[in-house]
């Protein structure tokens, strides 16, 4: 059982913190001091939230979307850089997230966690995701520079697209989604994510 020092004379386990009604508050800088302890945690308005391991269906969709975007870049005259595999963004001292897939116009600074959203942020949603935290994450992605946020709904086999004006549109499995000029030439058959 790992321990966290809250005050100079108080030691509390992570498990005990999660069972209390008043959540622990901390900053991304505090988490950075003990990366091995906080590696599998996101930070939502200063509250650490443990991220479970991805299930195979989740990982399969992440791999397919990454492939489809990279295929567009390499074989269809696309542009930009794709990131996947639980990359991270640190949007403020109180908000640090991992994402499933991201795409950006240009290379993001290597060797450090980005401090703004990439142009496209993607989350694959399954039953283990907390809806309130996901809505908070979507809002912060947009507030910190995302042009669009794509939410892949695994069990419904749908994709919800959130735009920079905070509007959203749901695309069914039989739809083809075409982003605007910001990702010119890319299109996505939603069904391709689920085969």
C-alpha atoms as an extended CHARMM CRD file, in Angstrom:
* protein
*
       195  EXT
         1         1  UNK       CA              0.0000000000        0.0000000000        0.0000000000  PROA      1               0.0000000000
         2         2  UNK       CA              1.5610000000        3.3210000000       -1.0510000000  PROA      2               0.0000000000
         3         3  UNK       CA              1.4070000000        6.3180000000        1.2570000000  PROA      3               0.0000000000
         4         4  UNK       CA              1.0530000000       10.0250000000        0.6820000000  PROA      4               0.0000000000
         5         5  UNK       CA              2.2200000000       12.6570000000        3.1570000000  PROA      5               0.0000000000
         6         6  UNK       CA             -0.5850000000       15.2270000000        3.5130000000  PROA      6               0.0000000000
         7         7  UNK       CA              0.8250000000       17.1920000000        6.4300000000  PROA      7               0.0000000000
         8         8  UNK       CA              4.1030000000       16.9630000000        8.2480000000  PROA      8               0.0000000000
         9         9  UNK       CA              2.7230000000       14.4980000000       10.8160000000  PROA      9               0.0000000000
        10        10  UNK       CA             -0.0790000000       12.7480000000        8.8630000000  PROA      10              0.0000000000
        11        11  UNK       CA              0.3760000000        9.7570000000        6.5640000000  PROA      11              0.0000000000
        12        12  UNK       CA             -2.6250000000        8.5160000000        4.5530000000  PROA      12              0.0000000000
        13        13  UNK       CA             -2.8190000000        5.8070000000        1.9120000000  PROA      13              0.0000000000
        14        14  UNK       CA             -4.1900000000        6.5210000000       -1.5750000000  PROA      14              0.0000000000
        15        15  UNK       CA             -6.9400000000        3.9570000000       -0.8880000000  PROA      15              0.0000000000
        16        16  UNK       CA             -7.9810000000        5.8250000000        2.2690000000  PROA      16              0.0000000000
        17        17  UNK       CA             -8.0680000000        9.1070000000        0.3650000000  PROA      17              0.0000000000
        18        18  UNK       CA            -10.4130000000        7.6660000000       -2.2440000000  PROA      18              0.0000000000
        19        19  UNK       CA            -12.8540000000        6.4730000000        0.4360000000  PROA      19              0.0000000000
        20        20  UNK       CA            -13.1760000000        9.8700000000        2.1720000000  PROA      20              0.0000000000
        21        21  UNK       CA            -16.0280000000       12.2050000000        1.3200000000  PROA      21              0.0000000000
        22        22  UNK       CA            -13.7430000000       15.2270000000        1.0200000000  PROA      22              0.0000000000
        23        23  UNK       CA            -11.4100000000       14.6220000000       -1.9340000000  PROA      23              0.0000000000
        24        24  UNK       CA             -7.7100000000       15.3810000000       -1.7790000000  PROA      24              0.0000000000
        25        25  UNK       CA             -6.6070000000       18.5350000000       -3.5930000000  PROA      25              0.0000000000
        26        26  UNK       CA             -3.2100000000       18.8700000000       -5.2090000000  PROA      26              0.0000000000
        27        27  UNK       CA             -1.4030000000       20.4060000000       -8.1680000000  PROA      27              0.0000000000
        28        28  UNK       CA              0.2910000000       18.9530000000      -11.2230000000  PROA      28              0.0000000000
        29        29  UNK       CA              3.6330000000       20.1610000000       -9.8230000000  PROA      29              0.0000000000
        30        30  UNK       CA              3.0560000000       18.1540000000       -6.6590000000  PROA      30              0.0000000000
        31        31  UNK       CA              2.2750000000       15.0790000000       -8.7630000000  PROA      31              0.0000000000
        32        32  UNK       CA              5.4390000000       15.6630000000      -10.7980000000  PROA      32              0.0000000000
        33        33  UNK       CA              7.5500000000       15.3220000000       -7.6330000000  PROA      33              0.0000000000
        34        34  UNK       CA              6.5270000000       11.6520000000       -7.3310000000  PROA      34              0.0000000000
        35        35  UNK       CA              5.8330000000       10.5100000000      -10.9030000000  PROA      35              0.0000000000
        36        36  UNK       CA              5.9420000000        6.7970000000      -10.0610000000  PROA      36              0.0000000000
        37        37  UNK       CA              3.0910000000        7.2750000000       -7.5700000000  PROA      37              0.0000000000
        38        38  UNK       CA              0.8810000000        9.4050000000       -9.8160000000  PROA      38              0.0000000000
        39        39  UNK       CA              1.6440000000        7.9030000000      -13.2450000000  PROA      39              0.0000000000
        40        40  UNK       CA             -1.8510000000        6.4270000000      -13.6640000000  PROA      40              0.0000000000
        41        41  UNK       CA             -3.7560000000        9.4530000000      -12.3620000000  PROA      41              0.0000000000
        42        42  UNK       CA             -5.3740000000       12.3630000000      -14.1120000000  PROA      42              0.0000000000
        43        43  UNK       CA             -6.0240000000       15.6350000000      -12.3080000000  PROA      43              0.0000000000
        44        44  UNK       CA             -9.4780000000       17.2660000000      -12.4720000000  PROA      44              0.0000000000
        45        45  UNK       CA             -9.6730000000       20.7040000000      -10.8390000000  PROA      45              0.0000000000
        46        46  UNK       CA             -7.0070000000       19.6080000000       -8.3870000000  PROA      46              0.0000000000
        47        47  UNK       CA             -8.5240000000       16.1950000000       -7.6070000000  PROA      47              0.0000000000
        48        48  UNK       CA             -6.4830000000       13.1230000000       -8.6000000000  PROA      48              0.0000000000
        49        49  UNK       CA             -8.4860000000       10.4440000000      -10.3960000000  PROA      49              0.0000000000
        50        50  UNK       CA             -7.0510000000        6.9840000000      -11.0530000000  PROA      50              0.0000000000
        51        51  UNK       CA             -7.3260000000        5.7700000000      -14.6230000000  PROA      51              0.0000000000
        52        52  UNK       CA             -8.0240000000        2.0640000000      -15.0970000000  PROA      52              0.0000000000
        53        53  UNK       CA             -6.2000000000        0.0640000000      -17.7350000000  PROA      53              0.0000000000
        54        54  UNK       CA             -7.8260000000        0.1050000000      -21.1620000000  PROA      54              0.0000000000
        55        55  UNK       CA             -9.7620000000       -2.9230000000      -22.3130000000  PROA      55              0.0000000000
        56        56  UNK       CA             -8.9340000000       -4.5860000000      -25.6600000000  PROA      56              0.0000000000
        57        57  UNK       CA            -11.8880000000       -2.9870000000      -27.4980000000  PROA      57              0.0000000000
        58        58  UNK       CA            -10.7230000000        0.4480000000      -26.3690000000  PROA      58              0.0000000000
        59        59  UNK       CA             -7.1400000000       -0.2210000000      -27.4900000000  PROA      59              0.0000000000
        60        60  UNK       CA             -8.3570000000       -1.5860000000      -30.8370000000  PROA      60              0.0000000000
        61        61  UNK       CA            -10.3410000000        1.5920000000      -31.5830000000  PROA      61              0.0000000000
        62        62  UNK       CA             -7.3760000000        3.8020000000      -30.6110000000  PROA      62              0.0000000000
        63        63  UNK       CA             -5.1420000000        1.7900000000      -32.9730000000  PROA      63              0.0000000000
        64        64  UNK       CA             -7.6700000000        1.9650000000      -35.8410000000  PROA      64              0.0000000000
        65        65  UNK       CA             -8.2110000000        5.7120000000      -35.5720000000  PROA      65              0.0000000000
        66        66  UNK       CA             -4.4620000000        6.3490000000      -35.3500000000  PROA      66              0.0000000000
        67        67  UNK       CA             -3.9740000000        4.1830000000      -38.4410000000  PROA      67              0.0000000000
        68        68  UNK       CA             -6.7310000000        5.9750000000      -40.3880000000  PROA      68              0.0000000000
        69        69  UNK       CA             -5.3350000000        9.4320000000      -39.6250000000  PROA      69              0.0000000000
        70        70  UNK       CA             -1.7700000000        8.3160000000      -40.4150000000  PROA      70              0.0000000000
        71        71  UNK       CA             -2.9480000000        6.6840000000      -43.6590000000  PROA      71              0.0000000000
        72        72  UNK       CA             -4.4290000000       10.0480000000      -44.6630000000  PROA      72              0.0000000000
        73        73  UNK       CA             -1.1450000000       11.7980000000      -43.8020000000  PROA      73              0.0000000000
        74        74  UNK       CA              1.1250000000        9.3050000000      -45.5640000000  PROA      74              0.0000000000
        75        75  UNK       CA             -0.9530000000        8.1480000000      -48.5540000000  PROA      75              0.0000000000
        76        76  UNK       CA             -3.5240000000       10.8570000000      -49.2520000000  PROA      76              0.0000000000
        77        77  UNK       CA             -1.6040000000       14.1220000000      -49.0130000000  PROA      77              0.0000000000
        78        78  UNK       CA             -2.6120000000       14.8210000000      -45.4260000000  PROA      78              0.0000000000
        79        79  UNK       CA             -0.4730000000       16.7410000000      -42.9730000000  PROA      79              0.0000000000
        80        80  UNK       CA              0.2230000000       17.0740000000      -39.2790000000  PROA      80              0.0000000000
        81        81  UNK       CA              1.2830000000       14.6370000000      -36.5690000000  PROA      81              0.0000000000
        82        82  UNK       CA             -0.7580000000       11.9230000000      -34.8340000000  PROA      82              0.0000000000
        83        83  UNK       CA             -0.2440000000       11.0720000000      -31.1670000000  PROA      83              0.0000000000
        84        84  UNK       CA             -1.7370000000        8.0850000000      -29.3470000000  PROA      84              0.0000000000
        85        85  UNK       CA             -1.1140000000        5.6360000000      -26.5620000000  PROA      85              0.0000000000
        86        86  UNK       CA             -2.2410000000        7.5480000000      -23.4760000000  PROA      86              0.0000000000
        87        87  UNK       CA             -0.2680000000       10.6870000000      -24.1550000000  PROA      87              0.0000000000
        88        88  UNK       CA             -0.6720000000       13.5290000000      -21.6990000000  PROA      88              0.0000000000
        89        89  UNK       CA             -1.5060000000       17.2240000000      -21.5800000000  PROA      89              0.0000000000
        90        90  UNK       CA             -1.0470000000       19.5640000000      -18.6380000000  PROA      90              0.0000000000
        91        91  UNK       CA             -3.5530000000       22.3350000000      -19.2190000000  PROA      91              0.0000000000
        92        92  UNK       CA             -3.0050000000       24.0320000000      -15.8620000000  PROA      92              0.0000000000
        93        93  UNK       CA             -1.7090000000       23.3160000000      -12.3800000000  PROA      93              0.0000000000
        94        94  UNK       CA             -5.1100000000       21.7880000000      -11.5770000000  PROA      94              0.0000000000
        95        95  UNK       CA             -5.8490000000       19.8800000000      -14.7990000000  PROA      95              0.0000000000
        96        96  UNK       CA             -3.6090000000       17.1440000000      -16.1530000000  PROA      96              0.0000000000
        97        97  UNK       CA             -5.1160000000       14.5370000000      -18.4830000000  PROA      97              0.0000000000
        98        98  UNK       CA             -4.1890000000       11.5770000000      -20.6040000000  PROA      98              0.0000000000
        99        99  UNK       CA             -5.8230000000       11.3360000000      -24.0300000000  PROA      99              0.0000000000
       100       100  UNK       CA             -6.3950000000        8.4090000000      -26.3560000000  PROA      100             0.0000000000
       101       101  UNK       CA             -5.5760000000        9.9990000000      -29.7340000000  PROA      101             0.0000000000
       102       102  UNK       CA             -4.5990000000       13.5250000000      -30.7250000000  PROA      102             0.0000000000
       103       103  UNK       CA             -3.6500000000       15.1970000000      -34.0010000000  PROA      103             0.0000000000
       104       104  UNK       CA             -1.8970000000       18.5070000000      -34.4620000000  PROA      104             0.0000000000
       105       105  UNK       CA             -0.8840000000       20.7260000000      -37.3790000000  PROA      105             0.0000000000
       106       106  UNK       CA              2.7050000000       20.7000000000      -36.2390000000  PROA      106             0.0000000000
       107       107  UNK       CA              5.0710000000       18.7430000000      -34.0390000000  PROA      107             0.0000000000
       108       108  UNK       CA              4.5180000000       19.2880000000      -30.3250000000  PROA      108             0.0000000000
       109       109  UNK       CA              7.6490000000       20.0170000000      -28.2710000000  PROA      109             0.0000000000
       110       110  UNK       CA              9.4270000000       16.7520000000      -27.6170000000  PROA      110             0.0000000000
       111       111  UNK       CA             10.5340000000       15.7940000000      -24.1240000000  PROA      111             0.0000000000
       112       112  UNK       CA              7.8220000000       17.5950000000      -22.1740000000  PROA      112             0.0000000000
       113       113  UNK       CA              4.0920000000       17.3220000000      -21.6540000000  PROA      113             0.0000000000
       114       114  UNK       CA              2.1770000000       19.8590000000      -23.7880000000  PROA      114             0.0000000000
       115       115  UNK       CA              0.5390000000       22.7160000000      -21.9050000000  PROA      115             0.0000000000
       116       116  UNK       CA             -2.2780000000       23.2240000000      -24.3960000000  PROA      116             0.0000000000
       117       117  UNK       CA             -4.6380000000       21.0020000000      -26.3310000000  PROA      117             0.0000000000
       118       118  UNK       CA             -3.7470000000       19.7550000000      -29.7540000000  PROA      118             0.0000000000
       119       119  UNK       CA             -6.0430000000       20.6450000000      -32.6510000000  PROA      119             0.0000000000
       120       120  UNK       CA             -7.9000000000       17.3410000000      -32.3620000000  PROA      120             0.0000000000
       121       121  UNK       CA             -8.3660000000       15.5380000000      -29.0560000000  PROA      121             0.0000000000
       122       122  UNK       CA            -10.0290000000       12.0960000000      -29.0150000000  PROA      122             0.0000000000
       123       123  UNK       CA            -11.4000000000       10.0570000000      -26.1250000000  PROA      123             0.0000000000
       124       124  UNK       CA            -12.7240000000        6.5070000000      -26.4110000000  PROA      124             0.0000000000
       125       125  UNK       CA            -15.5450000000        6.0570000000      -23.9120000000  PROA      125             0.0000000000
       126       126  UNK       CA            -16.4990000000        2.8270000000      -22.1970000000  PROA      126             0.0000000000
       127       127  UNK       CA            -18.5350000000        1.9900000000      -19.1000000000  PROA      127             0.0000000000
       128       128  UNK       CA            -15.6510000000        2.8140000000      -16.7490000000  PROA      128             0.0000000000
       129       129  UNK       CA            -15.5610000000        6.5120000000      -17.7380000000  PROA      129             0.0000000000
       130       130  UNK       CA            -17.0460000000        9.0830000000      -15.3660000000  PROA      130             0.0000000000
       131       131  UNK       CA            -19.4620000000       11.2610000000      -17.3770000000  PROA      131             0.0000000000
       132       132  UNK       CA            -18.9760000000       14.4060000000      -15.2760000000  PROA      132             0.0000000000
       133       133  UNK       CA            -15.1940000000       14.1800000000      -15.5260000000  PROA      133             0.0000000000
       134       134  UNK       CA            -15.3810000000       13.5450000000      -19.2820000000  PROA      134             0.0000000000
       135       135  UNK       CA            -17.5430000000       16.6480000000      -19.8160000000  PROA      135             0.0000000000
       136       136  UNK       CA            -15.0510000000       18.6650000000      -17.7640000000  PROA      136             0.0000000000
       137       137  UNK       CA            -12.2090000000       17.2740000000      -19.8780000000  PROA      137             0.0000000000
       138       138  UNK       CA            -14.0050000000       18.1510000000      -23.1500000000  PROA      138             0.0000000000
       139       139  UNK       CA            -14.6030000000       21.7060000000      -21.9570000000  PROA      139             0.0000000000
       140       140  UNK       CA            -10.9720000000       22.1420000000      -20.9150000000  PROA      140             0.0000000000
       141       141  UNK       CA             -9.6820000000       20.6900000000      -24.1890000000  PROA      141             0.0000000000
       142       142  UNK       CA            -11.7170000000       23.2970000000      -26.0980000000  PROA      142             0.0000000000
       143       143  UNK       CA            -10.8290000000       26.1640000000      -23.7490000000  PROA      143             0.0000000000
       144       144  UNK       CA             -7.1370000000       25.3090000000      -24.2320000000  PROA      144             0.0000000000
       145       145  UNK       CA             -7.0910000000       25.2750000000      -28.0200000000  PROA      145             0.0000000000
       146       146  UNK       CA             -8.7370000000       22.1490000000      -29.4400000000  PROA      146             0.0000000000
       147       147  UNK       CA            -10.5600000000       22.7800000000      -32.7120000000  PROA      147             0.0000000000
       148       148  UNK       CA            -12.6270000000       19.6240000000      -32.1640000000  PROA      148             0.0000000000
       149       149  UNK       CA            -12.9760000000       16.8800000000      -29.5780000000  PROA      149             0.0000000000
       150       150  UNK       CA            -14.1450000000       13.4860000000      -30.8150000000  PROA      150             0.0000000000
       151       151  UNK       CA            -15.7970000000       11.1670000000      -28.3210000000  PROA      151             0.0000000000
       152       152  UNK       CA            -15.9710000000        7.5510000000      -29.5240000000  PROA      152             0.0000000000
       153       153  UNK       CA            -18.8650000000        5.7490000000      -27.8160000000  PROA      153             0.0000000000
       154       154  UNK       CA            -17.8090000000        2.1050000000      -27.8040000000  PROA      154             0.0000000000
       155       155  UNK       CA            -21.0470000000        0.3530000000      -26.8560000000  PROA      155             0.0000000000
       156       156  UNK       CA            -23.3300000000        2.5940000000      -28.9290000000  PROA      156             0.0000000000
       157       157  UNK       CA            -20.9030000000        2.4520000000      -31.8780000000  PROA      157             0.0000000000
       158       158  UNK       CA            -21.2470000000        6.1850000000      -32.4250000000  PROA      158             0.0000000000
       159       159  UNK       CA            -19.0400000000        9.2570000000      -32.4430000000  PROA      159             0.0000000000
       160       160  UNK       CA            -19.9030000000       12.6020000000      -30.8820000000  PROA      160             0.0000000000
       161       161  UNK       CA            -18.0250000000       15.6390000000      -32.1680000000  PROA      161             0.0000000000
       162       162  UNK       CA            -17.6580000000       18.7140000000      -29.9570000000  PROA      162             0.0000000000
       163       163  UNK       CA            -16.7800000000       21.9280000000      -31.7820000000  PROA      163             0.0000000000
       164       164  UNK       CA            -14.8430000000       24.9880000000      -30.5890000000  PROA      164             0.0000000000
       165       165  UNK       CA            -18.1270000000       26.8650000000      -29.9840000000  PROA      165             0.0000000000
       166       166  UNK       CA            -19.1160000000       24.0330000000      -27.5660000000  PROA      166             0.0000000000
       167       167  UNK       CA            -21.8630000000       22.7300000000      -29.8370000000  PROA      167             0.0000000000
       168       168  UNK       CA            -21.9020000000       19.0020000000      -30.5340000000  PROA      168             0.0000000000
       169       169  UNK       CA            -23.2220000000       16.5710000000      -33.1190000000  PROA      169             0.0000000000
       170       170  UNK       CA            -23.7200000000       12.8200000000      -32.8660000000  PROA      170             0.0000000000
       171       171  UNK       CA            -22.7010000000       10.5890000000      -35.8000000000  PROA      171             0.0000000000
       172       172  UNK       CA            -24.1320000000        7.0910000000      -36.1200000000  PROA      172             0.0000000000
       173       173  UNK       CA            -22.1910000000        4.0240000000      -37.1780000000  PROA      173             0.0000000000
       174       174  UNK       CA            -23.3420000000        4.4100000000      -40.8110000000  PROA      174             0.0000000000
       175       175  UNK       CA            -22.2500000000        8.0660000000      -41.0540000000  PROA      175             0.0000000000
       176       176  UNK       CA            -19.1440000000        9.4930000000      -42.6880000000  PROA      176             0.0000000000
       177       177  UNK       CA            -17.6520000000       12.4230000000      -40.8220000000  PROA      177             0.0000000000
       178       178  UNK       CA            -15.7580000000       15.1210000000      -42.7440000000  PROA      178             0.0000000000
       179       179  UNK       CA            -14.0000000000       17.7880000000      -40.6470000000  PROA      179             0.0000000000
       180       180  UNK       CA            -13.7460000000       21.3400000000      -41.9410000000  PROA      180             0.0000000000
       181       181  UNK       CA            -10.7940000000       22.9180000000      -43.7350000000  PROA      181             0.0000000000
       182       182  UNK       CA             -8.6450000000       22.6210000000      -40.6040000000  PROA      182             0.0000000000
       183       183  UNK       CA             -8.2050000000       18.9200000000      -41.4840000000  PROA      183             0.0000000000
       184       184  UNK       CA             -8.7960000000       19.2580000000      -45.2110000000  PROA      184             0.0000000000
       185       185  UNK       CA             -9.0870000000       16.0220000000      -47.1550000000  PROA      185             0.0000000000
       186       186  UNK       CA             -9.6930000000       13.7430000000      -44.1670000000  PROA      186             0.0000000000
       187       187  UNK       CA            -12.9070000000       11.7760000000      -43.8270000000  PROA      187             0.0000000000
       188       188  UNK       CA            -13.8970000000        9.0510000000      -41.4380000000  PROA      188             0.0000000000
       189       189  UNK       CA            -16.4610000000        6.2950000000      -41.8910000000  PROA      189             0.0000000000
       190       190  UNK       CA            -17.5640000000        5.8170000000      -38.3010000000  PROA      190             0.0000000000
       191       191  UNK       CA            -18.1740000000        2.1110000000      -38.9410000000  PROA      191             0.0000000000
       192       192  UNK       CA            -14.4370000000        1.6720000000      -39.7050000000  PROA      192             0.0000000000
       193       193  UNK       CA            -13.7070000000        2.2200000000      -36.0230000000  PROA      193             0.0000000000
       194       194  UNK       CA            -15.7710000000       -0.7880000000      -35.0040000000  PROA      194             0.0000000000
       195       195  UNK       CA            -14.7830000000       -3.5140000000      -37.4990000000  PROA      195             0.0000000000
